[in-house]
Amino acid sequence: MTVETIVPEPIIQFLYVVASVLFIFGLKMLSKATTARKGNFVSSVGMLFAIVATLLYIGIDYKWIVVGAIVGSVIGASAARLVKMTSMPEMVGLFNGFGGMASLLVGWAEFHRITRGDAPGILFTLIAIALTILIGGITFTGSMIAYAKLAEKMETKPILFKGQQIVNVLVLAAGVLASILFVRAGNVAGYPMFAVAVVAALILGVLVTIPIGGADMPVVIALLNSYSGLAACAAGFVIMNNVLIVAGALVGASGLILTSIMCRAMNRSLANVMFAGVGASASEGPSFQGEAKTVGVQDAYLMLEAATSVVFVPGYGMAVAQAQHAVRELGDLLEANGCEVKYCVHPVAGRMPGHMNVLLAEADVPYEQLVEPQDVNPLMSNVDVAVVIGANDVVNPAARTEGSALYGMPIIDVDKARVCIVLKRSLKAGFAGVDNPLFFSPNTRMLLGDAKASITAAVAEFKE
């Protein structure tokens, strides 16, 4: 099908090339904290080029595009201002899901257009449509389940049932077989099989996400982000749009790379994450009990005031308390007191990749003070005070105990510091549902209560 443009076609393709180049440079900048904001801006400019180029095609109903842009802008601006940082992971899950659904709808619209004609559709286009609806459908419902788990609107532990993998294989086989049949039909006669493929993809997205536990959510978010990119790439082949192909491929590839990084950080394979159901058998593992030693703000202040080295370990609880600015202020006061201060961020801390890094960057924590667990763990025994702020699973020594659901996952060895101060609201288990023996360790002191209030009180002690 020939599509006319307002300007010559070579100019359209040139704008697409410029957009693609900007995407690549922007993605490169996003790999470093110091250039991430600039990378985000560069990528946004690239998307602007892509949108302008697309709007230059003849036959577009600009009235509805303007309406959609206004509605989308209002929703986006409202979300950016109103959604709390603690809700960012589930918001990212929603975005992934909507991206998958948008790709599915593109494939559906193109299939509907093909079936209205007399001639059968082109085989390549039909295959691309099949991939678009399969990947897009899985991405949509999978992301909705991830959203529900992250928002704790459903059980965060893995949901397992007998013969689950067999059911998954059968549903996948049904979706693939239905896709083959509607591709072979290539016309309106294939519509029933097309519908079967869509339903199978939507069901499979639910089935492959419900067995994933809370501790694995950062990995799942990265994987679903990759799926949304692959679905967009397939949609690009459906409508033969070069910039959509490039952008989708970049998102898909970067998502897979991030997923691999997350898996290595947990010392597990992707297959183990997807099918092992971490947290489902947490109650069957070893149980840790004891008497936790609690302290007040005054005692915590005295420990920090006497320390020559302090390592802060942020977790999801810091996001809940919005304590990042207070933590930064406390760190500055400790430095002024002659203390060496570091911030150790576990790759899977929080509920999405980079969650804690974003919070610390928001508080203007110096990048050179951020350290990786593998760098600080060998030196942890020489650290005077490790301050754990709302982290749980990533500092849980149960990960060293065979039989625990977290067994084998690399953690930050805060229990080996001379003193470990844990700021939490209670002694409850973390998102993975695994008891934490750190709370009962001889060198651990529990500072119970709101993290921001506790740290702010410690800051006041220093100032006085």
Secondary structure, DSSP 8 states (H G I E B T S, - for coil): ----BSS-HHHHHHHHHHHHHHHHHHHHHTTSGGGHHHHHHHHHHHHHHHHHHHHTBTT--HHHHHHHHHHHHHHHHHHHHHS-GGGHHHHHHHHHHHHHHHHHHHHHHHHHHHHTSSS---HHHHHHHHHHHHHHHHHHHHHHHHHHHHTTSS--S----TTHHHHHHHHHHHHHHHHHHHHHH-SGGGHHHHHHHHHHHHHHHHHHHTT--GGGHHHHHHHHHHHHHHHHHHHHHHHT-HHHHHHHHHHHHHHHHHHHHHHHHTT--HHHHHHS-TTTTGGGS--------B--HHHHHHHHHT-SEEEEEE-HHHHHHT-HHHHHHHHHHHHHTT-EEEEE--TT-SSSTTHHHHHHHHTT--GGGEE-HHHHGGGGGG-SEEEEES--GGG-GGGGSTTSTTTT-----GGGSSEEEEEESSS---TT----GGGG-TTEEEEES-HHHHHHHHHHHHH-
